[in-house]
Amino acid sequence: MASSSSIKSRHVAVIGAGAAGLVRRESFDEKVTPSSSSRGRNRDFPFAIRSGESRDPRRFPSHGEVLAYLQDFAKEFGIEELIRFETTVVRVSPAAESDGGEGIGKWRIESTEKEKKIHRDEIYDAVVVCNGHYIEPRLAEIPGISCWPGKEMHSHNYRLPSPFKDQVVVVIGSSASAVDISRDISGFAKEVHVASWSNPADTFIKQNGYTNIWMHSMIERVHEDGSVVFQNGKTVLGDVIMHCTGYKYHFPFLETNGEVTVDDNCVGPLYKHVFPPALAPSLSFVGIPYRQVDLGYFVGSGKEDMMVETKTMKATFEGLGIPKRFTHCLGIDQFEYYDWLGSQIGCSGTEEWRKEMSLPIFLRKMKHPESYRDEWEDHHLVDQAYQDFSLYISTKR
């Protein structure tokens, strides 16, 4: 490991001010929304009720509590002064100048500050992209949809169930948003029909505990008369199609001369979901993996080794018939991923209390979709988390 005296300071831009935006020098809030105005090393900063405050103690708290948590983090580590809020990153591109013998290319960042109407054009040694992947909705492709007279919308825009009163709603998807929204609107809608790629072609069953929710295979096509035809042969006259189909990775500001692309929602090539081999280490991504419950650490390797690794991973996925869009889905493999990354920089493995809190969620969600958020028996694990945090803070101060 290099000594502290041999480490050269770099001017780094972190794009994004959410949980993944671990600030080094400068940070831009590319998303330009209040909810992204905080950032964090939240692996070491637990949710905790502060004295005299009314907060949401649930394991799955409201978005307001998540925002408050990020704001608490910003205060705890004193980093708000490093952030440029209300600033849109317009363009990120390789700069002409490079870092001499080390061959590390620099980056030009053009940004616009909303309130002061200031346009900046600056050069950085490195860029860390942390703009999240819940911004650009991903829509299912449905034959005939251009002529269908009903309303299409994405779960990103869903707020309340009352606007769907007495309507026939077709929900596409099988993950959390589809499960939650279909149940939420069932109390107002006339009928709710849930279509999913993961269901066999002949699927047609009524959802247990509900009188107006039916599970189907995927939509085959829609027609001008408003009808929606499923692969199981069933047809309904629909008023609304709700796409609960996730999001697309979206980097409209980033120019890499084709070195980084998004193909079937797979960002690549990326070594360990972080470094594009040809542009490492001056360009990296944090927060790309999904279906996870925490943020990991990252570390680089030689460019040739990175490229070999990414090609091997791609070939493995192709051999198993796994679509590219699942490349960044970690699921329960996340802990092995975190442990490997941590080992590269001398960090200990994932705490057992974290695994014990996280893994049962996947099972409880499938068995008890109505109540898994509000029923838990892990207070002893929360106590362990607080103890770990207190120990961490005491060693850093």
Secondary structure, 3 states (H helix, E strand, C coil): CCCHHHCCCCCEEEECCCCCCCCCCEEECCCCCHHHCCCCCHHHCCCCCCCCCCCCCCCCCCHHHHHHHHHHHHHHHCCHHHEECCEEEEEEEEEEEECHHHCCEEEEEEEEECCCCEEEEEEECEEEECCCCCCEECCCCCCCHHHCCCEEEEHHHCCCCHHHCCCEEEEECCCHHHHHHHHHHCCCCCEEEEECCCCCCCCEEECCCCCCEEEECCEEEECCCCEEEECCCCEEECCEEEECCCEECCCCCECCCCCCEEECCEEECCECCCECHHHCCCEEECCCCECCCCCCCCCCCCHHHHHHHHHHHHHHHHHHCCCHHHCCECHHHHHHHHHHHHHHCCCCCCCHHHHHHHHHHHHHHHHCCCCCCCCCCCHHHHHHHHHHHHHHHHHHC
